[in-house]
Amino acid sequence: MALGVLALLALLPILVVFFLIAVLNWSARKAMPVALILTVLMALIIWGTDFSQVSAAVINGVVLALEILFIVFGAILLLNTLKESGALQTIRAGFTSISPDRRIQAIIIAWLFGCFIEGSAGFGTPAAVAAPLLVAIGFPAMAAVAVALVIQSSPVSFGAVGTPILVGVGSGLDGQETVMSALGSMPFDEFIHSVGAQVALTHGLAGILIPLLMAGLLTRFFGKSRSFSEGFKVWRFALFAALAFVIPFYLVALLLGPEFPAMLGGLIGLLIVVPAARAGWFQPKESEIFDFEPRERWEPEWIGKLQDASSKEVASRNMGLLKAWSPYAIVALLLIVTRAVDPINDFLQQPALSFIWEGIFGSTITAEVSPLFVPGMFFVLTSIITYFVHGMHQRKGAYATAWSDTFKTWVGAAVPLLFAVPMAQVFINSASDMYQSMPIVLAEAASNMAGEVWPLFAPIVGALGAFLGGSNTVSNVMFSLFQFGTAQNLGLDVAGSRIVVSLQAVGGAAGNMVAVHNVVAASATVGLLGKEGMLIRKTLIPMTYYIIIAGMLGMGFVIGGINFWFFTAILFAIVYLFILAKNKGKNTPIDTGRKPSA
C-alpha cells in the first residue's frame, strides 16, 4: 500500500476523536469507546498487527489509565480535605491580598506554581493541582481547567525531574547505530545535555507569551466583554512573570542539565513575582481590575460539581496562611525528595513494590507501575497528614465527608480514561510485519512532503505523539530516533540534528495542552466531565501558537547566525504589534446565543 494512502488511514482515528469531541461535542465518555474500537479494528485488519500485541496494548493502557486515575483521586482528595478543614477560605483570602485581579491570580497559580509542580511530578499533576485550587478561589470550573491546561507546555519537557529528556529522548536514541555513528567521539550524555539546553532555549522564547495568552483566553471566553484585549492589558505583569520563570529555567538547563529547569524556574519565579505583586508592581489600575461576573450570570457549562461543593466550604477558624498552605508544601517536598534522592527513588520503584507484567500475552509490551511512586500516593499521604495538622479530628465526620465527596467526583473520570489510554496504546503499538506503527507512518509521510523545511513541521509530530500518548515522554520515545534520522537525511550535522530532536520535545510538550487524557483528568478534578470538546477548542489556540512559533524558531536555528536573531526579532515584533492592536480595539461583547443560567 502506498505511503500516502497508509498515512491517511493512520490519520483516521485521530480525525474521528477530534470530530466527535471537538466538532460534535460528544463527551469523551461516548467518543473514546468508538475510537478504541476503530483503532483496534484498523490495527488487526489493515495493519495486520498480532492479536496478542493489540490485546497487550489494551491491557497496558488500562494499567496506565489506573495510574492517572490514582493521581486524579489524590488531587481531589487533598482539595476536599482542605475544604473541610477550612484552609481553602484562608488560601482564597491570601490570593485576594496579593491581587484581586483574576488574571494576576491565574498567572501566579497556573503559570508559576503549576510550572513548579510540573518540574516536581509531571504526568499531568500540575493541572490536577492548579485547576481545583483556582475553583476554590472563585474561578468557574471551565476557566480553571482551561488556564491549567495552557501551562502544560513550557515546563513539560523537564517535568518529573527531566524524565521527557533523560528517559524519553535518551531511551529513544541511546545505542542506535545511526546516532552513535553521527556523534562520533561526542559522549552521548553530552549530546543529551545539549538537547536539553536547546529545548529550554526554544521553550523560553516561545513561553514568553504563554502567560499573556492565558490571560487573553480567560477574558475572551469567561469575561463580560468576551475580549482578548482585556486580558492583554496585563501584558507588563504577564511578561514580567514569564521572564521570572524562563530566564532561570534556561540557565539551569544550560548549566545543570535537564533535571531541575522547570522546578527551580517555577520556584525562583514564585519568589520573585509574589513579593513584587504584593508591592503593586505592574498591577492594573483599580478601575481596570478584572473579575468574573456574579455566579448567577455564568453559563451552565462553566460550572462543575466541585464548584457547588466549594461554595459550601466551612469557615477557616482564623487559620494562618502558612498552616493553610502547608499541605501543598508537603506535597512538593515529597515529590522532590522521591524524585531527586536516588536511594528513595530506587526503593519506591523496586520490583518487590511494583506491578510488572513482562511480555504481556507473549508480545513485546510490558506493563509496569510502582504504586508507592505514583504522585497520587503523595496526595493521599498528605491528606492524612493534613487531618492531624489542621486538627480535623475536632470536627466529627469532616474527613469522612472529604473522602465521600472525592469518590463521587472521581468515579466519572474512570470510563473515558479507561478507553482513551488503551486507544492511544493500540495506536502506538500497531507495528506489524507489513507496516511500521501508525504514528511512524504519519511522521514519515509528513517528512517526505516537507523536505528541507522539515524543522517547521517537526514540532507537529511531537504534538501528535503527546495528543495520542498523553505524555511528552511517550512522544519522545516514539519519535526521537525518527527526528534524528530525518535531520541526517537532510544533510544536517550533529548541531542541526540536535535542533530537530529538540523541536520534537518542544512539540511534545505543546501537545499536552490538548491531549485527551490530560483534558479528562483535569476536568475530573473539578467535576467537569462531558465538556472536553469545548476545552480542546479553547486550548487549540495556544497549542497552535506554540507549535508554529517553535517551528519558525527551529528553522531560524538551522539557518543560524545573525539570520536567526533577525528572524526572531521580526517574528516577535509582529506578535507584539498584534497585541498592541488588540489593546486599542473596542471591547465589543460577543453574542454567545445562550441565556445566562438561572
URDA-V531192 format. One record per residue. RES is the residue in one small letter. OMEGA is omega in radians with two decimals (999 if undefined). Layout:
{{RES | OMEGA} {RES | OMEGA}}
//
This chain:
{{m | -3.11} {a | -3.09} {l | -3.12} {g | 3.13} {v | 3.14} {l | 3.13} {a | 3.10} {l | 3.09} {l | 3.12} {a | -3.14} {l | -3.02} {l | 3.13} {p | 3.13} {i | 3.14} {l | 3.13} {v | 3.11} {v | -3.11} {f | -3.10} {f | -3.10} {l | -3.05} {i | -3.01} {a | -3.11} {v | -3.11} {l | 3.13} {n | 3.00} {w | 3.03} {s | 3.08} {a | 3.11} {r | 3.13} {k | -3.00} {a | -3.00} {m | 3.02} {p | 3.10} {v | -3.12} {a | 3.13} {l | -3.13} {i | 3.14} {l | -3.10} {t | 3.11} {v | -3.13} {l | 3.13} {m | 3.13} {a | -3.08} {l | -2.98} {i | -3.05} {i | -3.10} {w | -3.14} {g | 3.13} {t | 3.12} {d | 3.13} {f | 3.14} {s | 3.12} {q | 3.13} {v | 3.13} {s | 3.13} {a | 3.12} {a | 3.11} {v | 3.12} {i | 3.12} {n | 3.10} {g | 3.11} {v | 3.12} {v | 3.13} {l | 3.12} {a | 3.11} {l | 3.09} {e | 3.10} {i | -3.14} {l | 3.09} {f | 3.09} {i | 3.13} {v | -3.13} {f | -3.12} {g | -3.13} {a | 3.12} {i | -3.13} {l | -3.14} {l | -3.13} {l | 3.11} {n | 3.07} {t | 3.12} {l | 3.10} {k | -3.09} {e | 3.12} {s | -3.11} {g | -3.08} {a | -3.08} {l | 3.13} {q | 3.11} {t | 3.12} {i | 3.10} {r | -3.14} {a | -3.14} {g | 3.13} {f | 3.08} {t | 3.13} {s | 3.05} {i | 3.10} {s | 3.07} {p | -3.08} {d | -3.09} {r | 3.11} {r | 3.13} {i | 3.13} {q | -3.14} {a | -3.13} {i | -3.11} {i | -3.06} {i | -3.03} {a | -3.05} {w | -3.02} {l | 3.13} {f | 3.12} {g | 3.11} {c | 3.11} {f | 3.13} {i | 3.09} {e | 3.12} {g | -3.11} {s | -2.95} {a | -3.08} {g | 3.04} {f | 3.07} {g | -3.09} {t | -3.09} {p | 3.10} {a | 3.12} {a | 3.09} {v | -3.01} {a | -3.07} {a | 3.13} {p | 3.10} {l | 3.09} {l | 3.07} {v | -3.10} {a | 3.14} {i | 2.97} {g | 3.10} {f | 2.93} {p | -3.06} {a | -3.12} {m | 3.09} {a | -3.14} {a | -3.13} {v | -3.11} {a | -3.11} {v | 3.09} {a | 3.11} {l | -3.12} {v | -3.11} {i | 3.03} {q | -3.06} {s | -3.00} {s | -3.09} {p | -2.90} {v | -3.11} {s | 3.12} {f | 3.12} {g | 3.13} {a | 3.09} {v | 3.01} {g | -3.06} {t | -3.12} {p | 3.11} {i | -3.04} {l | -3.12} {v | -3.08} {g | 3.14} {v | -3.10} {g | -3.12} {s | 3.11} {g | -3.05} {l | -3.00} {d | 3.07} {g | -3.14} {q | -3.03} {e | -3.14} {t | -3.09} {v | -3.09} {m | 3.13} {s | -3.13} {a | -3.10} {l | 3.14} {g | -3.10} {s | -3.13} {m | 3.08} {p | -3.11} {f | 3.13} {d | 3.11} {e | 3.11} {f | 3.14} {i | 3.09} {h | -3.14} {s | 3.05} {v | 3.12} {g | 3.12} {a | 3.12} {q | 3.08} {v | -3.13} {a | 3.12} {l | 3.13} {t | 3.07} {h | -3.10} {g | 3.14} {l | 3.13} {a | -3.04} {g | -3.13} {i | -3.07} {l | -3.10} {i | 3.09} {p | 3.12} {l | 3.09} {l | 3.13} {m | 3.11} {a | 3.12} {g | 3.09} {l | -3.12} {l | -3.10} {t | -3.12} {r | -3.05} {f | -3.04} {f | 3.10} {g | -3.13} {k | -3.07} {s | -3.10} {r | -3.00} {s | 2.99} {f | -3.02} {s | 3.12} {e | 3.07} {g | -3.11} {f | -3.13} {k | 3.08} {v | -3.05} {w | -3.14} {r | 3.13} {f | -3.13} {a | 3.12} {l | 3.11} {f | -3.14} {a | 3.12} {a | -3.12} {l | 3.12} {a | 3.08} {f | -2.93} {v | -3.13} {i | 3.06} {p | 3.09} {f | -3.13} {y | -3.11} {l | 3.11} {v | 3.12} {a | -3.11} {l | -3.00} {l | -3.02} {l | -3.13} {g | -2.97} {p | -2.99} {e | -2.90} {f | -3.11} {p | -3.10} {a | -3.10} {m | -3.12} {l | 3.08} {g | 3.11} {g | -3.13} {l | 3.12} {i | 3.10} {g | 3.10} {l | -3.11} {l | 3.11} {i | -2.93} {v | -3.09} {v | 3.08} {p | 3.12} {a | 3.11} {a | 3.10} {r | -3.13} {a | 3.07} {g | -3.13} {w | 3.02} {f | 3.13} {q | 3.08} {p | 3.07} {k | -3.09} {e | -3.12} {s | -3.09} {e | 3.13} {i | -3.13} {f | 3.01} {d | 3.09} {f | 3.05} {e | 3.10} {p | -3.04} {r | -3.08} {e | 3.13} {r | 3.09} {w | 3.07} {e | -3.03} {p | -3.08} {e | 3.10} {w | -2.90} {i | 3.08} {g | -3.13} {k | 3.12} {l | 3.11} {q | -3.13} {d | -3.14} {a | -3.08} {s | 3.11} {s | -3.12} {k | -3.06} {e | -3.07} {v | 3.12} {a | -3.03} {s | -3.10} {r | 3.09} {n | 3.08} {m | 3.13} {g | -3.09} {l | -3.14} {l | 3.13} {k | -3.14} {a | -3.11} {w | -3.02} {s | 3.12} {p | 3.12} {y | 3.07} {a | 3.12} {i | 3.11} {v | -3.12} {a | -3.14} {l | 3.13} {l | -3.14} {l | -3.13} {i | -3.08} {v | -3.07} {t | 3.11} {r | -3.01} {a | -3.13} {v | -2.98} {d | -3.14} {p | 3.12} {i | 3.11} {n | -3.12} {d | -3.13} {f | -3.08} {l | -3.11} {q | -3.14} {q | -3.09} {p | -3.11} {a | -3.13} {l | -3.07} {s | 2.99} {f | -3.12} {i | 3.06} {w | -3.09} {e | 3.07} {g | -3.08} {i | 3.13} {f | 3.13} {g | -3.14} {s | 3.10} {t | -3.03} {i | 3.09} {t | 3.05} {a | -3.11} {e | 3.06} {v | 3.09} {s | -3.02} {p | -3.10} {l | -3.13} {f | -3.12} {v | -3.13} {p | 3.13} {g | 3.12} {m | -3.10} {f | 3.01} {f | -3.13} {v | 3.12} {l | 3.13} {t | 3.09} {s | 3.12} {i | 3.10} {i | -3.13} {t | 3.10} {y | -3.12} {f | -3.10} {v | -3.10} {h | 3.07} {g | -3.08} {m | 3.10} {h | 3.13} {q | 3.12} {r | -3.06} {k | 3.06} {g | -3.07} {a | -3.10} {y | 3.07} {a | 3.09} {t | 3.12} {a | 3.12} {w | -3.12} {s | 3.13} {d | -3.13} {t | 3.12} {f | -3.12} {k | -3.14} {t | -3.00} {w | -3.00} {v | -3.14} {g | -3.13} {a | -2.99} {a | -3.03} {v | -3.12} {p | -3.12} {l | -3.13} {l | 3.01} {f | -3.06} {a | -3.07} {v | 3.05} {p | 3.10} {m | 3.13} {a | -3.12} {q | 3.07} {v | 3.13} {f | -3.09} {i | -3.03} {n | -3.04} {s | -3.11} {a | 3.14} {s | 3.08} {d | -3.11} {m | -3.01} {y | 2.96} {q | -3.09} {s | -3.08} {m | -3.13} {p | 3.12} {i | 3.08} {v | 3.11} {l | -3.10} {a | -3.14} {e | 3.11} {a | 3.14} {a | -3.11} {s | 3.09} {n | 3.14} {m | -3.04} {a | 3.14} {g | -3.02} {e | 3.12} {v | -3.12} {w | 3.13} {p | 3.09} {l | -3.01} {f | -3.10} {a | 3.14} {p | -3.13} {i | 3.11} {v | 3.09} {g | 3.13} {a | 3.10} {l | 3.13} {g | 3.13} {a | 3.11} {f | -3.11} {l | -3.05} {g | -3.14} {g | -3.04} {s | 3.03} {n | -3.14} {t | 3.13} {v | 3.13} {s | -3.13} {n | 3.09} {v | -3.10} {m | -2.86} {f | -3.07} {s | 3.14} {l | 3.08} {f | -3.12} {q | 3.13} {f | 3.14} {g | 3.11} {t | 3.11} {a | 3.12} {q | 3.13} {n | 3.10} {l | 3.13} {g | 3.14} {l | 3.10} {d | -3.12} {v | 3.14} {a | 3.12} {g | 3.10} {s | 3.08} {r | -3.14} {i | -3.11} {v | 3.11} {v | 3.12} {s | 3.11} {l | 3.02} {q | -3.11} {a | 3.13} {v | 3.09} {g | 3.10} {g | 3.08} {a | -3.13} {a | -3.13} {g | 3.10} {n | -3.12} {m | -3.08} {v | 3.13} {a | -3.07} {v | 3.13} {h | -3.07} {n | -3.14} {v | 3.13} {v | -3.09} {a | -3.14} {a | 3.12} {s | -3.12} {a | -3.10} {t | 3.11} {v | 3.12} {g | -3.09} {l | 3.13} {l | -3.13} {g | -3.12} {k | -3.06} {e | -3.13} {g | 3.12} {m | -3.13} {l | 3.14} {i | 3.11} {r | 3.13} {k | -3.08} {t | 3.02} {l | -3.11} {i | 3.11} {p | 3.12} {m | 3.12} {t | 3.07} {y | -3.00} {y | -3.09} {i | 3.08} {i | 3.14} {i | -3.14} {a | 3.13} {g | 3.14} {m | 3.07} {l | 3.12} {g | 3.09} {m | 3.11} {g | 3.11} {f | 3.13} {v | 3.07} {i | 3.00} {g | 3.04} {g | -3.07} {i | 3.13} {n | -3.13} {f | -3.08} {w | 3.04} {f | 3.13} {f | -3.13} {t | -3.14} {a | 3.11} {i | -3.12} {l | -3.09} {f | 3.04} {a | 3.11} {i | 3.14} {v | -3.12} {y | 3.12} {l | 3.08} {f | 3.14} {i | 3.12} {l | 3.13} {a | 3.10} {k | -3.14} {n | -3.12} {k | -3.12} {g | 3.12} {k | 3.11} {n | -3.08} {t | 3.12} {p | 3.13} {i | 3.12} {d | -3.12} {t | -3.13} {g | -3.11} {r | 3.07} {k | 3.07} {p | 3.11} {s | -3.12} {a | 999}}
//
